[in-house]
Amino acid sequence: MNSRLSPPEAASFVGLGLLAVGSYLPWVRTNAAGPVPAVYLPGMNTGLDLWGLVIVPLAVAAVALLWRPSRRASRVATAAAGGVACLLALVELSAYPRLDASPFAPAVGVYVTLAGGVVALAASGWSALAFER
């Protein structure tokens, strides 16, 4: 087995790494446009309070499967982690449709997680195209 990573596998690592970092960063912040309420919502301190405990195990499992000889299993795990992360980030973004009317807004962790999910999905598709030949 070759110990070097292929470019799609390296892109998978980047996407899954962004998922882990985005899950740790805050997902909710107070909106500077309005009054700041004295309320703590899950996700204001870290994304692990909100959806991170779903995303991080999927990302860890996908990283673990990248070292297996079965490329199909690693592609499926990477696509699943990326798809679930994208879905949960989009659900969180849809919770704040009007930023001018809400005292809360999405924070940086949502966007980093969404970017990581898109990279992971693209990497699994790239891997499928590269190794089907």
N, CA, C and O atoms as CSV, one atom per row, in Angstrom:
chain,resi,resn,atom,element,x,y,z
A,1,MET,N,N,0.832,-1.176,0.000
A,1,MET,CA,C,0.000,0.000,0.000
A,1,MET,C,C,0.878,1.240,0.000
A,1,MET,O,O,1.860,1.307,0.739
A,2,ASN,N,N,0.543,2.192,-0.797
A,2,ASN,CA,C,1.271,3.431,-0.893
A,2,ASN,C,C,0.936,4.307,0.312
A,2,ASN,O,O,-0.238,4.518,0.616
A,3,SER,N,N,1.955,4.818,0.999
A,3,SER,CA,C,1.701,5.620,2.198
A,3,SER,C,C,1.420,7.083,1.877
A,3,SER,O,O,1.008,7.837,2.758
A,4,ARG,N,N,1.634,7.492,0.637
A,4,ARG,CA,C,1.367,8.874,0.247
A,4,ARG,C,C,-0.120,9.061,-0.019
A,4,ARG,O,O,-0.802,8.149,-0.487
A,5,LEU,N,N,-0.601,10.238,0.282
A,5,LEU,CA,C,-2.001,10.551,0.037
A,5,LEU,C,C,-2.183,11.038,-1.393
A,5,LEU,O,O,-1.354,11.778,-1.923
A,6,SER,N,N,-3.261,10.617,-1.999
A,6,SER,CA,C,-3.614,11.152,-3.308
A,6,SER,C,C,-4.191,12.553,-3.110
A,6,SER,O,O,-4.591,12.892,-1.996
A,7,PRO,N,N,-4.242,13.373,-4.158
A,7,PRO,CA,C,-4.832,14.714,-4.003
A,7,PRO,C,C,-6.278,14.693,-3.489
A,7,PRO,O,O,-6.614,15.523,-2.644
A,8,PRO,N,N,-7.154,13.783,-3.958
A,8,PRO,CA,C,-8.502,13.759,-3.371
A,8,PRO,C,C,-8.501,13.409,-1.883
A,8,PRO,O,O,-9.308,13.940,-1.120
A,9,GLU,N,N,-7.599,12.517,-1.470
A,9,GLU,CA,C,-7.520,12.171,-0.050
A,9,GLU,C,C,-7.012,13.355,0.777
A,9,GLU,O,O,-7.479,13.583,1.893
A,10,ALA,N,N,-6.063,14.099,0.230
A,10,ALA,CA,C,-5.572,15.293,0.926
A,10,ALA,C,C,-6.692,16.327,1.048
A,10,ALA,O,O,-6.837,16.972,2.086
A,11,ALA,N,N,-7.476,16.479,-0.010
A,11,ALA,CA,C,-8.618,17.407,0.051
A,11,ALA,C,C,-9.640,16.919,1.078
A,11,ALA,O,O,-10.267,17.732,1.757
A,12,SER,N,N,-9.812,15.610,1.197
A,12,SER,CA,C,-10.711,15.061,2.216
A,12,SER,C,C,-10.228,15.433,3.613
A,12,SER,O,O,-11.028,15.817,4.467
A,13,PHE,N,N,-8.917,15.321,3.850
A,13,PHE,CA,C,-8.365,15.704,5.142
A,13,PHE,C,C,-8.613,17.178,5.441
A,13,PHE,O,O,-8.947,17.538,6.570
A,14,VAL,N,N,-8.452,18.029,4.433
A,14,VAL,CA,C,-8.688,19.460,4.630
A,14,VAL,C,C,-10.157,19.700,4.994
A,14,VAL,O,O,-10.454,20.418,5.949
A,15,GLY,N,N,-11.067,19.101,4.235
A,15,GLY,CA,C,-12.495,19.279,4.507
A,15,GLY,C,C,-12.887,18.760,5.868
A,15,GLY,O,O,-13.630,19.421,6.594
A,16,LEU,N,N,-12.396,17.575,6.230
A,16,LEU,CA,C,-12.737,16.996,7.529
A,16,LEU,C,C,-12.103,17.786,8.663
A,16,LEU,O,O,-12.680,17.893,9.746
A,17,GLY,N,N,-10.915,18.343,8.422
A,17,GLY,CA,C,-10.289,19.213,9.419
A,17,GLY,C,C,-11.099,20.483,9.644
A,17,GLY,O,O,-11.261,20.939,10.776
A,18,LEU,N,N,-11.612,21.053,8.540
A,18,LEU,CA,C,-12.469,22.230,8.672
A,18,LEU,C,C,-13.753,21.900,9.432
A,18,LEU,O,O,-14.266,22.733,10.179
A,19,LEU,N,N,-14.268,20.695,9.246
A,19,LEU,CA,C,-15.449,20.275,10.008
A,19,LEU,C,C,-15.155,20.263,11.506
A,19,LEU,O,O,-15.960,20.737,12.308
A,20,ALA,N,N,-14.004,19.719,11.873
A,20,ALA,CA,C,-13.649,19.652,13.290
A,20,ALA,C,C,-13.434,21.050,13.869
A,20,ALA,O,O,-13.904,21.345,14.967
A,21,VAL,N,N,-12.726,21.910,13.136
A,21,VAL,CA,C,-12.474,23.273,13.619
A,21,VAL,C,C,-13.780,24.054,13.700
A,21,VAL,O,O,-14.033,24.744,14.688
A,22,GLY,N,N,-14.610,23.948,12.660
A,22,GLY,CA,C,-15.883,24.656,12.657
A,22,GLY,C,C,-16.824,24.193,13.746
A,22,GLY,O,O,-17.617,24.983,14.257
A,23,SER,N,N,-16.748,22.921,14.112
A,23,SER,CA,C,-17.588,22.412,15.196
A,23,SER,C,C,-17.154,22.965,16.537
A,23,SER,O,O,-17.970,23.094,17.449
A,24,TYR,N,N,-15.887,23.291,16.667
A,24,TYR,CA,C,-15.380,23.830,17.926
A,24,TYR,C,C,-15.657,25.334,18.061
A,24,TYR,O,O,-15.876,25.825,19.169
A,25,LEU,N,N,-15.647,26.059,16.951
A,25,LEU,CA,C,-15.882,27.501,16.991
A,25,LEU,C,C,-17.338,27.811,17.341
A,25,LEU,O,O,-18.204,26.954,17.170
A,26,PRO,N,N,-17.620,29.027,17.830
A,26,PRO,CA,C,-19.009,29.393,18.149
A,26,PRO,C,C,-19.904,29.397,16.911
A,26,PRO,O,O,-19.471,29.788,15.827
A,27,TRP,N,N,-21.144,28.963,17.077
A,27,TRP,CA,C,-22.114,28.931,15.982
A,27,TRP,C,C,-23.148,30.041,16.099
A,27,TRP,O,O,-23.810,30.365,15.113
A,28,VAL,N,N,-23.301,30.625,17.270
A,28,VAL,CA,C,-24.303,31.667,17.496
A,28,VAL,C,C,-23.615,32.834,18.194
A,28,VAL,O,O,-22.780,32.640,19.078
A,29,ARG,N,N,-23.978,34.052,17.783
A,29,ARG,CA,C,-23.455,35.253,18.420
A,29,ARG,C,C,-24.599,36.244,18.583
A,29,ARG,O,O,-25.654,36.099,17.966
A,30,THR,N,N,-24.381,37.234,19.406
A,30,THR,CA,C,-25.388,38.281,19.526
A,30,THR,C,C,-25.269,39.202,18.324
A,30,THR,O,O,-24.177,39.427,17.802
A,31,ASN,N,N,-26.392,39.723,17.900
A,31,ASN,CA,C,-26.433,40.608,16.740
A,31,ASN,C,C,-26.120,42.027,17.195
A,31,ASN,O,O,-26.784,42.566,18.080
A,32,ALA,N,N,-25.116,42.618,16.590
A,32,ALA,CA,C,-24.698,43.960,16.985
A,32,ALA,C,C,-25.707,45.024,16.563
A,32,ALA,O,O,-25.644,46.154,17.047
A,33,ALA,N,N,-26.633,44.684,15.672
A,33,ALA,CA,C,-27.590,45.669,15.163
A,33,ALA,C,C,-28.674,46.008,16.171
A,33,ALA,O,O,-29.313,47.054,16.056
A,34,GLY,N,N,-28.894,45.153,17.149
A,34,GLY,CA,C,-29.989,45.385,18.087
A,34,GLY,C,C,-29.519,45.313,19.517
A,34,GLY,O,O,-28.320,45.237,19.784
A,35,PRO,N,N,-30.460,45.336,20.435
A,35,PRO,CA,C,-30.095,45.215,21.848
A,35,PRO,C,C,-29.550,43.820,22.147
A,35,PRO,O,O,-29.989,42.826,21.567
A,36,VAL,N,N,-28.603,43.771,23.046
A,36,VAL,CA,C,-27.970,42.501,23.398
A,36,VAL,C,C,-28.714,41.908,24.592
A,36,VAL,O,O,-28.666,42.463,25.689
A,37,PRO,N,N,-29.401,40.782,24.384
A,37,PRO,CA,C,-30.120,40.170,25.500
A,37,PRO,C,C,-29.161,39.434,26.431
A,37,PRO,O,O,-28.109,38.951,26.013
A,38,ALA,N,N,-29.549,39.361,27.689
A,38,ALA,CA,C,-28.749,38.642,28.684
A,38,ALA,C,C,-29.189,37.183,28.711
A,38,ALA,O,O,-29.677,36.685,29.726
A,39,VAL,N,N,-29.009,36.515,27.592
A,39,VAL,CA,C,-29.425,35.125,27.431
A,39,VAL,C,C,-28.264,34.358,26.823
A,39,VAL,O,O,-27.548,34.870,25.963
A,40,TYR,N,N,-28.084,33.120,27.281
A,40,TYR,CA,C,-27.079,32.239,26.691
A,40,TYR,C,C,-27.796,31.158,25.891
A,40,TYR,O,O,-28.645,30.443,26.425
A,41,LEU,N,N,-27.460,31.042,24.631
A,41,LEU,CA,C,-28.025,29.992,23.781
A,41,LEU,C,C,-26.971,28.918,23.533
A,41,LEU,O,O,-25.779,29.224,23.492
A,42,PRO,N,N,-27.394,27.660,23.367
A,42,PRO,CA,C,-26.424,26.635,22.989
A,42,PRO,C,C,-25.745,27.030,21.676
A,42,PRO,O,O,-26.406,27.437,20.720
A,43,GLY,N,N,-24.445,26.905,21.645
A,43,GLY,CA,C,-23.681,27.255,20.458
A,43,GLY,C,C,-23.002,28.599,20.554
A,43,GLY,O,O,-22.217,28.948,19.672
A,44,MET,N,N,-23.277,29.375,21.600
A,44,MET,CA,C,-22.633,30.680,21.729
A,44,MET,C,C,-21.190,30.551,22.192
A,44,MET,O,O,-20.347,31.369,21.826
A,45,ASN,N,N,-20.899,29.542,22.987
A,45,ASN,CA,C,-19.542,29.331,23.462
A,45,ASN,C,C,-18.756,28.484,22.459
A,45,ASN,O,O,-17.647,28.847,22.067
A,46,THR,N,N,-19.324,27.378,22.055
A,46,THR,CA,C,-18.692,26.483,21.081
A,46,THR,C,C,-19.780,25.737,20.325
A,46,THR,O,O,-20.875,25.529,20.848
A,47,GLY,N,N,-19.481,25.337,19.105
A,47,GLY,CA,C,-20.437,24.591,18.316
A,47,GLY,C,C,-20.710,23.197,18.850
A,47,GLY,O,O,-21.686,22.556,18.461
A,48,LEU,N,N,-19.843,22.726,19.746
A,48,LEU,CA,C,-20.060,21.410,20.342
A,48,LEU,C,C,-21.329,21.393,21.179
A,48,LEU,O,O,-21.910,20.332,21.408
A,49,ASP,N,N,-21.764,22.566,21.638
A,49,ASP,CA,C,-23.026,22.655,22.381
A,49,ASP,C,C,-24.225,22.380,21.491
A,49,ASP,O,O,-25.273,21.948,21.972
A,50,LEU,N,N,-24.076,22.625,20.211
A,50,LEU,CA,C,-25.209,22.568,19.301
A,50,LEU,C,C,-25.175,21.286,18.469
A,50,LEU,O,O,-25.820,20.302,18.830
A,51,TRP,N,N,-24.438,21.285,17.370
A,51,TRP,CA,C,-24.395,20.132,16.467
A,51,TRP,C,C,-23.013,19.491,16.389
A,51,TRP,O,O,-22.837,18.493,15.691
A,52,GLY,N,N,-22.056,20.037,17.078
A,52,GLY,CA,C,-20.695,19.512,16.996
A,52,GLY,C,C,-20.554,18.080,17.458
A,52,GLY,O,O,-19.710,17.341,16.951
A,53,LEU,N,N,-21.382,17.677,18.425
A,53,LEU,CA,C,-21.289,16.299,18.904
A,53,LEU,C,C,-21.842,15.294,17.899
A,53,LEU,O,O,-21.682,14.087,18.080
A,54,VAL,N,N,-22.483,15.775,16.855
A,54,VAL,CA,C,-22.910,14.905,15.751
A,54,VAL,C,C,-21.846,14.912,14.656
A,54,VAL,O,O,-21.530,13.870,14.081
A,55,ILE,N,N,-21.298,16.088,14.373
A,55,ILE,CA,C,-20.375,16.253,13.248
A,55,ILE,C,C,-18.990,15.679,13.548
A,55,ILE,O,O,-18.406,15.012,12.695
A,56,VAL,N,N,-18.458,15.927,14.741
A,56,VAL,CA,C,-17.091,15.502,15.050
A,56,VAL,C,C,-16.924,13.982,14.981
A,56,VAL,O,O,-15.947,13.532,14.383
A,57,PRO,N,N,-17.817,13.156,15.554
A,57,PRO,CA,C,-17.626,11.705,15.409
A,57,PRO,C,C,-17.680,11.233,13.950
A,57,PRO,O,O,-16.947,10.321,13.566
A,58,LEU,N,N,-18.537,11.847,13.146
A,58,LEU,CA,C,-18.569,11.485,11.726
A,58,LEU,C,C,-17.255,11.832,11.040
A,58,LEU,O,O,-16.745,11.049,10.237
A,59,ALA,N,N,-16.706,13.000,11.352
A,59,ALA,CA,C,-15.433,13.407,10.750
A,59,ALA,C,C,-14.296,12.505,11.214
A,59,ALA,O,O,-13.430,12.148,10.415
A,60,VAL,N,N,-14.285,12.135,12.479
A,60,VAL,CA,C,-13.234,11.245,13.006
A,60,VAL,C,C,-13.330,9.868,12.349
A,60,VAL,O,O,-12.309,9.280,11.991
A,61,ALA,N,N,-14.538,9.357,12.191
A,61,ALA,CA,C,-14.715,8.054,11.528
A,61,ALA,C,C,-14.256,8.121,10.082
A,61,ALA,O,O,-13.638,7.180,9.585
A,62,ALA,N,N,-14.550,9.224,9.400
A,62,ALA,CA,C,-14.131,9.353,8.004
A,62,ALA,C,C,-12.607,9.425,7.896
A,62,ALA,O,O,-12.025,8.834,6.987
A,63,VAL,N,N,-11.963,10.138,8.808
A,63,VAL,CA,C,-10.491,10.209,8.801
A,63,VAL,C,C,-9.907,8.828,9.064
A,63,VAL,O,O,-8.928,8.436,8.429
A,64,ALA,N,N,-10.500,8.090,9.993
A,64,ALA,CA,C,-10.001,6.739,10.289
A,64,ALA,C,C,-10.134,5.824,9.074
A,64,ALA,O,O,-9.277,4.971,8.841
A,65,LEU,N,N,-11.203,5.999,8.301
A,65,LEU,CA,C,-11.401,5.142,7.125
A,65,LEU,C,C,-10.509,5.529,5.952
A,65,LEU,O,O,-10.365,4.748,5.012
A,66,LEU,N,N,-9.905,6.718,5.986
A,66,LEU,CA,C,-9.014,7.113,4.890
A,66,LEU,C,C,-7.777,6.228,4.818
A,66,LEU,O,O,-7.156,6.131,3.760
A,67,TRP,N,N,-7.404,5.579,5.925
A,67,TRP,CA,C,-6.226,4.708,5.915
A,67,TRP,C,C,-6.553,3.264,5.554
A,67,TRP,O,O,-5.654,2.428,5.464
A,68,ARG,N,N,-7.816,2.972,5.351
A,68,ARG,CA,C,-8.183,1.608,4.963
A,68,ARG,C,C,-7.925,1.413,3.475
A,68,ARG,O,O,-7.937,2.376,2.709
A,69,PRO,N,N,-7.694,0.188,3.070
A,69,PRO,CA,C,-7.473,-0.046,1.642
A,69,PRO,C,C,-8.729,0.169,0.797
A,69,PRO,O,O,-8.626,0.363,-0.414
A,70,SER,N,N,-9.897,0.139,1.407
A,70,SER,CA,C,-11.139,0.321,0.662
A,70,SER,C,C,-11.400,1.803,0.445
A,70,SER,O,O,-11.777,2.527,1.367
A,71,ARG,N,N,-11.193,2.234,-0.778
A,71,ARG,CA,C,-11.427,3.650,-1.081
A,71,ARG,C,C,-12.918,3.974,-1.075
A,71,ARG,O,O,-13.312,5.102,-0.779
A,72,ARG,N,N,-13.740,2.987,-1.400
A,72,ARG,CA,C,-15.184,3.228,-1.433
A,72,ARG,C,C,-15.707,3.574,-0.049
A,72,ARG,O,O,-16.520,4.487,0.094
A,73,ALA,N,N,-15.252,2.856,0.971
A,73,ALA,CA,C,-15.699,3.135,2.340
A,73,ALA,C,C,-15.286,4.533,2.774
A,73,ALA,O,O,-16.070,5.242,3.405
A,74,SER,N,N,-14.072,4.934,2.445
A,74,SER,CA,C,-13.633,6.277,2.845
A,74,SER,C,C,-14.398,7.354,2.078
A,74,SER,O,O,-14.698,8.410,2.634
A,75,ARG,N,N,-14.717,7.099,0.805
A,75,ARG,CA,C,-15.513,8.072,0.038
A,75,ARG,C,C,-16.904,8.230,0.627
A,75,ARG,O,O,-17.407,9.346,0.757
A,76,VAL,N,N,-17.528,7.107,0.983
A,76,VAL,CA,C,-18.878,7.149,1.545
A,76,VAL,C,C,-18.861,7.863,2.899
A,76,VAL,O,O,-19.738,8.682,3.173
A,77,ALA,N,N,-17.880,7.563,3.743
A,77,ALA,CA,C,-17.804,8.205,5.058
A,77,ALA,C,C,-17.530,9.699,4.930
A,77,ALA,O,O,-18.109,10.501,5.663
A,78,THR,N,N,-16.657,10.078,4.009
A,78,THR,CA,C,-16.361,11.497,3.799
A,78,THR,C,C,-17.589,12.224,3.263
A,78,THR,O,O,-17.900,13.330,3.705
A,79,ALA,N,N,-18.285,11.609,2.318
A,79,ALA,CA,C,-19.503,12.224,1.770
A,79,ALA,C,C,-20.587,12.327,2.841
A,79,ALA,O,O,-21.305,13.325,2.897
A,80,ALA,N,N,-20.711,11.312,3.687
A,80,ALA,CA,C,-21.721,11.354,4.753
A,80,ALA,C,C,-21.407,12.461,5.754
A,80,ALA,O,O,-22.296,13.221,6.138
A,81,ALA,N,N,-20.157,12.555,6.175
A,81,ALA,CA,C,-19.774,13.606,7.123
A,81,ALA,C,C,-19.980,14.987,6.509
A,81,ALA,O,O,-20.504,15.888,7.164
A,82,GLY,N,N,-19.570,15.155,5.259
A,82,GLY,CA,C,-19.745,16.445,4.592
A,82,GLY,C,C,-21.201,16.791,4.369
A,82,GLY,O,O,-21.600,17.942,4.548
A,83,GLY,N,N,-22.002,15.806,3.980
A,83,GLY,CA,C,-23.419,16.053,3.742
A,83,GLY,C,C,-24.172,16.399,5.012
A,83,GLY,O,O,-24.984,17.324,5.020
A,84,VAL,N,N,-23.913,15.664,6.087
A,84,VAL,CA,C,-24.571,15.951,7.365
A,84,VAL,C,C,-24.148,17.322,7.878
A,84,VAL,O,O,-24.978,18.081,8.379
A,85,ALA,N,N,-22.861,17.644,7.758
A,85,ALA,CA,C,-22.376,18.953,8.214
A,85,ALA,C,C,-23.017,20.088,7.420
A,85,ALA,O,O,-23.428,21.094,7.998
A,86,CYS,N,N,-23.104,19.933,6.100
A,86,CYS,CA,C,-23.757,20.956,5.271
A,86,CYS,C,C,-25.221,21.122,5.661
A,86,CYS,O,O,-25.716,22.242,5.791
A,87,LEU,N,N,-25.900,20.012,5.843
A,87,LEU,CA,C,-27.314,20.064,6.213
A,87,LEU,C,C,-27.515,20.774,7.552
A,87,LEU,O,O,-28.384,21.639,7.666
A,88,LEU,N,N,-26.734,20.423,8.554
A,88,LEU,CA,C,-26.884,21.033,9.870
A,88,LEU,C,C,-26.492,22.510,9.857
A,88,LEU,O,O,-27.117,23.320,10.540
A,89,ALA,N,N,-25.461,22.867,9.086
A,89,ALA,CA,C,-25.079,24.279,8.976
A,89,ALA,C,C,-26.175,25.077,8.277
A,89,ALA,O,O,-26.474,26.201,8.681
A,90,LEU,N,N,-26.772,24.513,7.241
A,90,LEU,CA,C,-27.855,25.213,6.551
A,90,LEU,C,C,-29.102,25.334,7.431
A,90,LEU,O,O,-29.810,26.339,7.362
A,91,VAL,N,N,-29.373,24.332,8.247
A,91,VAL,CA,C,-30.490,24.417,9.202
A,91,VAL,C,C,-30.230,25.554,10.184
A,91,VAL,O,O,-31.133,26.330,10.495
A,92,GLU,N,N,-29.009,25.649,10.665
A,92,GLU,CA,C,-28.674,26.721,11.606
A,92,GLU,C,C,-28.754,28.092,10.934
A,92,GLU,O,O,-29.234,29.049,11.540
A,93,LEU,N,N,-28.296,28.193,9.705
A,93,LEU,CA,C,-28.375,29.470,8.982
A,93,LEU,C,C,-29.828,29.871,8.719
A,93,LEU,O,O,-30.158,31.057,8.735
A,94,SER,N,N,-30.685,28.892,8.480
A,94,SER,CA,C,-32.092,29.208,8.209
A,94,SER,C,C,-32.849,29.628,9.476
A,94,SER,O,O,-33.963,30.144,9.387
A,95,ALA,N,N,-32.259,29.414,10.636
A,95,ALA,CA,C,-32.898,29.820,11.884
A,95,ALA,C,C,-32.884,31.334,12.061
A,95,ALA,O,O,-33.622,31.867,12.889
A,96,TYR,N,N,-32.052,32.028,11.294
A,96,TYR,CA,C,-31.930,33.484,11.393
A,96,TYR,C,C,-32.159,34.114,10.025
A,96,TYR,O,O,-31.223,34.655,9.436
A,97,PRO,N,N,-33.397,34.057,9.503
A,97,PRO,CA,C,-33.631,34.544,8.137
A,97,PRO,C,C,-33.502,36.054,7.997
A,97,PRO,O,O,-33.082,36.547,6.950
A,98,ARG,N,N,-33.858,36.788,9.042
A,98,ARG,CA,C,-33.762,38.246,8.994
A,98,ARG,C,C,-32.820,38.712,10.084
A,98,ARG,O,O,-33.197,38.775,11.255
A,99,LEU,N,N,-31.603,39.036,9.704
A,99,LEU,CA,C,-30.611,39.418,10.701
A,99,LEU,C,C,-30.923,40.759,11.350
A,99,LEU,O,O,-30.485,41.015,12.471
A,100,ASP,N,N,-31.677,41.626,10.662
A,100,ASP,CA,C,-31.988,42.926,11.256
A,100,ASP,C,C,-33.061,42.821,12.341
A,100,ASP,O,O,-33.188,43.728,13.164
A,101,ALA,N,N,-33.830,41.741,12.358
A,101,ALA,CA,C,-34.916,41.599,13.323
A,101,ALA,C,C,-34.585,40.646,14.470
A,101,ALA,O,O,-35.338,40.580,15.441
A,102,SER,N,N,-33.504,39.924,14.386
A,102,SER,CA,C,-33.172,38.924,15.390
A,102,SER,C,C,-32.073,39.436,16.316
A,102,SER,O,O,-31.132,40.086,15.859
A,103,PRO,N,N,-32.182,39.150,17.615
A,103,PRO,CA,C,-31.102,39.544,18.524
A,103,PRO,C,C,-29.881,38.623,18.417
A,103,PRO,O,O,-28.837,38.903,19.006
A,104,PHE,N,N,-30.014,37.526,17.663
A,104,PHE,CA,C,-28.913,36.584,17.494
A,104,PHE,C,C,-28.614,36.392,16.012
A,104,PHE,O,O,-29.477,36.607,15.161
A,105,ALA,N,N,-27.391,35.988,15.718
A,105,ALA,CA,C,-26.966,35.786,14.334
A,105,ALA,C,C,-26.005,34.602,14.284
A,105,ALA,O,O,-25.421,34.232,15.302
A,106,PRO,N,N,-25.840,34.005,13.097
A,106,PRO,CA,C,-24.870,32.919,12.964
A,106,PRO,C,C,-23.453,33.444,13.181
A,106,PRO,O,O,-23.126,34.559,12.775
A,107,ALA,N,N,-22.622,32.638,13.818
A,107,ALA,CA,C,-21.231,33.010,14.059
A,107,ALA,C,C,-20.324,32.275,13.069
A,107,ALA,O,O,-20.802,31.555,12.192
A,108,VAL,N,N,-19.043,32.460,13.216
A,108,VAL,CA,C,-18.060,31.979,12.246
A,108,VAL,C,C,-18.036,30.453,12.135
A,108,VAL,O,O,-17.739,29.926,11.063
A,109,GLY,N,N,-18.337,29.743,13.202
A,109,GLY,CA,C,-18.287,28.281,13.168
A,109,GLY,C,C,-19.230,27.668,12.154
A,109,GLY,O,O,-18.909,26.643,11.553
A,110,VAL,N,N,-20.386,28.278,11.951
A,110,VAL,CA,C,-21.353,27.770,10.969
A,110,VAL,C,C,-20.753,27.838,9.570
A,110,VAL,O,O,-20.872,26.895,8.787
A,111,TYR,N,N,-20.110,28.953,9.264
A,111,TYR,CA,C,-19.554,29.145,7.929
A,111,TYR,C,C,-18.336,28.247,7.686
A,111,TYR,O,O,-18.161,27.723,6.585
A,112,VAL,N,N,-17.500,28.070,8.705
A,112,VAL,CA,C,-16.341,27.177,8.563
A,112,VAL,C,C,-16.816,25.736,8.389
A,112,VAL,O,O,-16.260,24.995,7.579
A,113,THR,N,N,-17.835,25.337,9.141
A,113,THR,CA,C,-18.381,23.989,9.010
A,113,THR,C,C,-19.016,23.780,7.639
A,113,THR,O,O,-18.849,22.723,7.031
A,114,LEU,N,N,-19.739,24.778,7.156
A,114,LEU,CA,C,-20.334,24.681,5.820
A,114,LEU,C,C,-19.255,24.562,4.749
A,114,LEU,O,O,-19.382,23.765,3.820
A,115,ALA,N,N,-18.200,25.352,4.880
A,115,ALA,CA,C,-17.088,25.263,3.915
A,115,ALA,C,C,-16.423,23.890,3.979
A,115,ALA,O,O,-16.102,23.311,2.942
A,116,GLY,N,N,-16.215,23.367,5.184
A,116,GLY,CA,C,-15.622,22.040,5.328
A,116,GLY,C,C,-16.505,20.952,4.741
A,116,GLY,O,O,-16.004,20.001,4.142
A,117,GLY,N,N,-17.815,21.085,4.908
A,117,GLY,CA,C,-18.736,20.111,4.321
A,117,GLY,C,C,-18.705,20.138,2.806
A,117,GLY,O,O,-18.737,19.090,2.161
A,118,VAL,N,N,-18.642,21.333,2.234
A,118,VAL,CA,C,-18.570,21.446,0.772
A,118,VAL,C,C,-17.258,20.854,0.255
A,118,VAL,O,O,-17.249,20.152,-0.756
A,119,VAL,N,N,-16.155,21.135,0.945
A,119,VAL,CA,C,-14.853,20.575,0.535
A,119,VAL,C,C,-14.873,19.055,0.659
A,119,VAL,O,O,-14.376,18.361,-0.228
A,120,ALA,N,N,-15.438,18.527,1.741
A,120,ALA,CA,C,-15.495,17.073,1.917
A,120,ALA,C,C,-16.357,16.417,0.842
A,120,ALA,O,O,-15.989,15.373,0.304
A,121,LEU,N,N,-17.496,17.019,0.528
A,121,LEU,CA,C,-18.341,16.473,-0.547
A,121,LEU,C,C,-17.629,16.520,-1.892
A,121,LEU,O,O,-17.681,15.559,-2.659
A,122,ALA,N,N,-16.970,17.626,-2.175
A,122,ALA,CA,C,-16.242,17.747,-3.439
A,122,ALA,C,C,-15.095,16.746,-3.503
A,122,ALA,O,O,-14.846,16.153,-4.553
A,123,ALA,N,N,-14.399,16.556,-2.394
A,123,ALA,CA,C,-13.279,15.610,-2.369
A,123,ALA,C,C,-13.753,14.175,-2.571
A,123,ALA,O,O,-13.084,13.393,-3.248
A,124,SER,N,N,-14.894,13.823,-1.995
A,124,SER,CA,C,-15.384,12.454,-2.196
A,124,SER,C,C,-15.841,12.252,-3.636
A,124,SER,O,O,-15.655,11.172,-4.197
A,125,GLY,N,N,-16.431,13.270,-4.235
A,125,GLY,CA,C,-16.784,13.179,-5.655
A,125,GLY,C,C,-15.555,13.114,-6.536
A,125,GLY,O,O,-15.518,12.350,-7.501
A,126,TRP,N,N,-14.553,13.909,-6.213
A,126,TRP,CA,C,-13.297,13.899,-6.964
A,126,TRP,C,C,-12.636,12.533,-6.861
A,126,TRP,O,O,-12.119,12.012,-7.849
A,127,SER,N,N,-12.653,11.951,-5.661
A,127,SER,CA,C,-12.072,10.638,-5.451
A,127,SER,C,C,-12.812,9.582,-6.269
A,127,SER,O,O,-12.192,8.686,-6.841
A,128,ALA,N,N,-14.134,9.691,-6.321
A,128,ALA,CA,C,-14.913,8.736,-7.107
A,128,ALA,C,C,-14.586,8.839,-8.594
A,128,ALA,O,O,-14.470,7.824,-9.280
A,129,LEU,N,N,-14.440,10.051,-9.083
A,129,LEU,CA,C,-14.097,10.244,-10.499
A,129,LEU,C,C,-12.661,9.818,-10.805
A,129,LEU,O,O,-12.394,9.260,-11.869
A,130,ALA,N,N,-11.740,10.077,-9.878
A,130,ALA,CA,C,-10.336,9.779,-10.119
A,130,ALA,C,C,-10.053,8.283,-10.087
A,130,ALA,O,O,-9.185,7.808,-10.819
A,131,PHE,N,N,-10.766,7.534,-9.258
A,131,PHE,CA,C,-10.429,6.132,-9.077
A,131,PHE,C,C,-11.379,5.171,-9.770
A,131,PHE,O,O,-11.223,3.956,-9.652
A,132,GLU,N,N,-12.357,5.694,-10.490
A,132,GLU,CA,C,-13.263,4.824,-11.238
A,132,GLU,C,C,-12.660,4.405,-12.580
A,132,GLU,O,O,-13.153,3.484,-13.231
A,133,ARG,N,N,-11.617,5.074,-12.975
A,133,ARG,CA,C,-11.002,4.738,-14.266
A,133,ARG,C,C,-10.226,3.477,-14.231
A,133,ARG,O,O,-9.657,3.074,-15.245
